[in-house]
Amino acid sequence: MIKLKSQPEIQSMLCNELISSNESISSIYAWINDYFSKEFGLLSDISAQAIPLRKDLLTPSFDIIRNNPVRTIGIDFPVLLSKGENRPVMMICAMDPLRNDTADKQPTDEIGYWVPFSVVNNPVGQTKHSEKENLAFFHTLLDTYDLYVTDIFKLFYRKDNRISNSIGDFRSLPVHRTILDAEIQIVKPTVILTLGNNARDAMCELLSLQTPQWTNEIYTTKNQNGIDVVMVPHISGAANGAKAPILKNPAYEGVSGKNNVKYAQIIIKSLNS
């Protein structure tokens, strides 16, 4: 049975580093928990309310957003999925909080929020192919590991015609490293898995690791504290060209599944080798 585990230390850290409101953080996670419970038939309806979130609640570390006209602001809040007690934890880091642009392109103070990769959705109820593929990847890994799913940049926005992920001043904010490092210290993962170029580069910088190039094999290493670190191309369809050599590698021919299910099984196999 899948559970969405409470993470009071993570919530406290996010209150210090991201949103300066413990009430807001608690309310958001209560809503996320209710959403998850309803998706998996553990609750008949969502009792918690989705509260409004505005950029003036951001900590001073994010003054680049607070003090500038921006739009489509979004935060993906990290979550921990579990299938039991005392299981190894895999921390999955990617870059996912992209929000669609608005037609009028007007600045806003409102912040939308969700979770990375919609992992609180029940795969059974999904009809969109990309959504089903993403969830199949995570639920395959969930058979072996509890999953802490997070973004390397907790926040996304647009300024003029640029997205935050391409704005150097935003990407270089020290708070990104501060939050990631705190997540590792709190979660104490057995494995850190990065998905895509941006997550790979950020984690290599954080852990002082050499940045690998993509090949037809899963790249694995360890950090100085002995944590297994796995870096792979992103699971999205846009990264199919980078994933294909891994999926077609004869060394993984006997691995079961297709597409992202096989991708996840190959990652597990590589960690067990």
C-alpha positions as CSV (number, residue, x, y, z in Angstrom):
1,M,0.0,0.0,0.0
2,I,1.4,3.4,-1.0
3,K,1.6,6.1,1.6
4,L,2.4,9.8,1.4
5,K,4.6,10.3,4.4
6,S,4.6,13.4,6.5
7,Q,7.9,15.3,6.6
8,P,7.9,17.9,9.4
9,E,11.6,18.6,9.1
10,I,11.3,19.3,5.3
11,Q,8.3,21.6,5.9
12,S,10.2,23.5,8.6
13,M,13.2,23.9,6.2
14,L,11.0,25.1,3.4
15,C,9.5,27.7,5.8
16,N,13.0,29.0,6.5
17,E,14.3,29.0,3.0
18,L,11.3,29.2,0.5
19,I,8.0,30.4,2.0
20,S,8.1,32.5,5.1
21,S,4.8,31.1,6.5
22,N,4.5,27.9,8.5
23,E,0.7,28.2,8.2
24,S,0.9,28.3,4.4
25,I,3.3,25.4,4.2
26,S,1.2,23.3,6.6
27,S,-2.0,24.1,4.7
28,I,-0.5,23.2,1.3
29,Y,0.8,19.9,2.5
30,A,-2.6,19.1,4.2
31,W,-4.2,19.8,0.8
32,I,-1.6,17.6,-1.0
33,N,-2.2,14.8,1.4
34,D,-6.0,15.0,1.0
35,Y,-5.6,15.0,-2.8
36,F,-3.3,11.9,-2.6
37,S,-5.7,10.1,-0.2
38,K,-8.7,10.7,-2.5
39,E,-6.7,9.5,-5.6
40,F,-5.9,6.2,-3.9
41,G,-9.3,5.7,-2.3
42,L,-8.2,6.5,1.2
43,L,-10.5,9.5,1.5
44,S,-13.9,10.1,0.0
45,D,-13.3,13.8,-0.6
46,I,-10.8,16.6,-0.1
47,S,-11.4,18.4,3.2
48,A,-8.4,20.7,3.2
49,Q,-8.6,23.9,1.2
50,A,-6.1,24.9,-1.5
51,I,-5.0,28.2,0.0
52,P,-3.8,31.1,-2.2
53,L,-0.1,31.8,-2.2
54,R,1.5,35.1,-3.2
55,K,5.1,36.1,-3.9
56,D,5.4,38.4,-0.9
57,L,5.6,35.2,1.2
58,L,8.8,34.2,-0.5
59,T,11.9,34.5,1.6
60,P,14.4,37.4,0.9
61,S,16.6,34.8,-0.9
62,F,14.1,35.1,-3.7
63,D,14.0,38.9,-4.0
64,I,14.8,38.5,-7.7
65,I,11.1,37.3,-8.0
66,R,9.6,39.4,-5.2
67,N,10.9,42.7,-6.6
68,N,10.4,42.2,-10.3
69,P,7.3,41.9,-12.5
70,V,7.0,38.2,-13.4
71,R,4.3,35.8,-14.4
72,T,3.3,32.1,-14.3
73,I,5.0,31.6,-10.9
74,G,4.9,28.1,-9.7
75,I,6.3,25.9,-6.9
76,D,6.5,22.1,-6.9
77,F,6.6,20.9,-3.2
78,P,8.7,17.8,-2.6
79,V,6.9,14.7,-1.3
80,L,7.9,11.3,0.1
81,L,6.1,8.2,-1.3
82,S,6.5,5.0,0.8
83,K,5.5,1.4,0.7
84,G,6.5,0.5,4.2
85,E,8.9,1.1,7.1
86,N,12.7,0.9,7.2
87,R,13.0,0.8,3.4
88,P,15.9,2.5,1.5
89,V,15.1,6.0,0.2
90,M,15.8,7.2,-3.3
91,M,16.0,11.0,-3.7
92,I,15.0,11.8,-7.2
93,C,16.0,15.3,-8.5
94,A,14.8,16.8,-11.7
95,M,13.7,20.1,-13.2
96,D,9.9,19.9,-13.6
97,P,7.9,22.9,-12.3
98,L,7.2,24.4,-15.8
99,R,3.9,26.3,-16.1
100,N,2.0,27.2,-19.2
101,D,2.2,30.8,-20.3
102,T,-0.8,33.1,-20.1
103,A,-2.5,34.7,-23.2
104,D,-2.2,38.3,-21.8
105,K,1.4,37.8,-20.5
106,Q,0.6,40.2,-17.6
107,P,2.7,40.0,-14.4
108,T,1.1,38.4,-11.3
109,D,1.8,38.0,-7.6
110,E,0.0,34.7,-7.4
111,I,2.0,31.5,-7.0
112,G,0.6,28.2,-8.2
113,Y,1.7,25.0,-6.5
114,W,1.7,21.3,-7.1
115,V,4.2,18.4,-6.7
116,P,7.0,17.2,-9.0
117,F,5.8,15.0,-11.9
118,S,2.3,14.8,-10.4
119,V,3.5,11.8,-8.4
120,V,0.5,12.0,-6.1
121,N,-1.8,11.0,-8.9
122,N,-3.0,7.4,-9.2
123,P,-1.7,5.8,-12.4
124,V,-5.0,3.9,-12.8
125,G,-7.0,7.1,-13.4
126,Q,-4.6,8.7,-15.9
127,T,-5.4,8.8,-19.6
128,K,-2.7,11.1,-20.9
129,H,0.2,9.0,-22.4
130,S,3.0,11.2,-21.0
131,E,1.4,11.2,-17.5
132,K,1.0,7.4,-17.5
133,E,4.7,7.0,-18.7
134,N,6.0,9.2,-16.0
135,L,4.0,7.6,-13.2
136,A,5.0,4.1,-14.5
137,F,8.6,5.1,-14.0
138,F,8.2,6.2,-10.4
139,H,5.9,3.3,-9.4
140,T,8.4,0.8,-10.8
141,L,11.1,2.3,-8.6
142,L,8.7,2.4,-5.7
143,D,8.7,-1.4,-5.6
144,T,12.3,-1.3,-4.4
145,Y,12.7,2.2,-2.8
146,D,10.7,4.8,-1.0
147,L,10.9,7.9,-3.2
148,Y,11.6,11.4,-2.2
149,V,10.8,13.5,-5.3
150,T,12.0,17.0,-5.6
151,D,13.1,19.7,-8.0
152,I,16.6,21.3,-8.2
153,F,14.9,24.7,-8.6
154,K,11.8,24.8,-6.3
155,L,10.4,27.8,-8.1
156,F,9.5,28.6,-11.8
157,Y,8.5,31.8,-13.4
158,R,8.5,33.8,-16.6
159,K,10.0,37.3,-17.1
160,D,9.4,39.0,-20.4
161,N,10.0,36.2,-23.0
162,R,12.3,34.1,-20.8
163,I,11.7,31.2,-18.4
164,S,13.5,31.2,-15.1
165,N,15.4,28.0,-15.9
166,S,17.3,30.0,-18.6
167,I,18.0,33.1,-16.4
168,G,21.5,33.0,-15.1
169,D,20.8,35.3,-12.1
170,F,18.1,33.0,-11.0
171,R,19.9,29.7,-11.6
172,S,22.9,31.0,-9.6
173,L,21.0,31.9,-6.5
174,P,22.8,30.3,-3.5
175,V,19.4,29.3,-2.0
176,H,19.0,26.5,-4.6
177,R,22.2,24.8,-3.2
178,T,21.2,25.5,0.4
179,I,17.8,23.8,-0.1
180,L,19.2,20.8,-1.9
181,D,21.9,20.3,0.6
182,A,19.4,20.5,3.5
183,E,17.1,18.0,1.7
184,I,20.0,15.5,1.6
185,Q,20.8,16.0,5.2
186,I,17.2,15.6,6.3
187,V,16.1,12.8,4.0
188,K,19.4,10.8,4.3
189,P,18.8,8.9,1.0
190,T,20.5,5.7,0.2
191,V,20.5,6.7,-3.5
192,I,20.3,10.1,-5.2
193,L,19.0,9.8,-8.8
194,T,19.1,12.8,-11.1
195,L,17.0,13.1,-14.3
196,G,18.2,15.3,-17.1
197,N,21.1,17.7,-17.8
198,N,20.1,20.4,-15.4
199,A,19.7,18.1,-12.4
200,R,22.9,16.3,-13.3
201,D,24.9,19.6,-13.5
202,A,23.4,21.0,-10.2
203,M,24.1,17.8,-8.3
204,C,27.6,17.5,-9.6
205,E,28.3,21.1,-8.5
206,L,26.7,20.4,-5.1
207,L,28.5,17.2,-4.4
208,S,31.8,18.2,-6.2
209,L,31.5,15.4,-8.7
210,Q,32.8,15.2,-12.3
211,T,30.0,15.8,-14.8
212,P,29.4,12.7,-16.9
213,Q,28.4,12.6,-20.6
214,W,25.4,10.4,-21.6
215,T,26.4,7.0,-23.0
216,N,24.5,3.7,-23.5
217,E,25.0,2.8,-19.8
218,I,23.6,4.1,-16.6
219,Y,26.1,6.3,-14.9
220,T,26.7,5.5,-11.2
221,T,29.1,6.8,-8.7
222,K,29.3,7.6,-4.9
223,N,29.6,10.9,-3.1
224,Q,32.2,11.5,-0.3
225,N,29.7,10.1,2.2
226,G,29.2,6.9,0.4
227,I,25.7,7.7,-1.0
228,D,25.1,6.0,-4.4
229,V,24.5,8.7,-7.1
230,V,22.9,7.8,-10.4
231,M,22.6,10.2,-13.3
232,V,20.5,9.5,-16.3
233,P,18.8,11.4,-19.2
234,H,15.3,12.8,-18.4
235,I,12.3,10.5,-18.5
236,S,10.3,12.9,-20.8
237,G,9.6,12.2,-24.4
238,A,11.9,15.1,-25.3
239,A,14.8,13.1,-24.0
240,N,14.1,10.0,-26.0
241,G,17.2,10.5,-28.1
242,A,19.4,10.4,-25.0
243,K,17.5,7.5,-23.4
244,A,17.4,5.3,-26.5
245,P,21.0,4.1,-26.4
246,I,20.4,2.9,-22.8
247,L,17.1,1.2,-23.6
248,K,18.7,-0.5,-26.7
249,N,21.9,-1.6,-25.0
250,P,22.3,-5.4,-25.4
251,A,23.5,-5.6,-21.8
252,Y,20.0,-4.7,-20.7
253,E,18.2,-6.9,-23.2
254,G,16.9,-9.2,-20.5
255,V,15.4,-6.4,-18.4
256,S,11.6,-6.6,-18.4
257,G,9.2,-3.8,-19.3
258,K,9.0,-1.2,-22.0
259,N,9.9,2.5,-22.2
260,N,10.0,4.1,-18.8
261,V,9.2,0.9,-16.9
262,K,12.3,-0.8,-18.5
263,Y,14.2,2.4,-17.9
264,A,13.5,2.2,-14.2
265,Q,14.3,-1.5,-14.1
266,I,17.7,-0.8,-15.7
267,I,18.4,1.8,-13.0
268,I,17.6,-0.8,-10.3
269,K,19.7,-3.4,-12.0
270,S,22.7,-1.0,-12.3
271,L,22.5,-0.3,-8.6
272,N,22.5,-4.0,-7.8
273,S,25.4,-4.8,-10.0
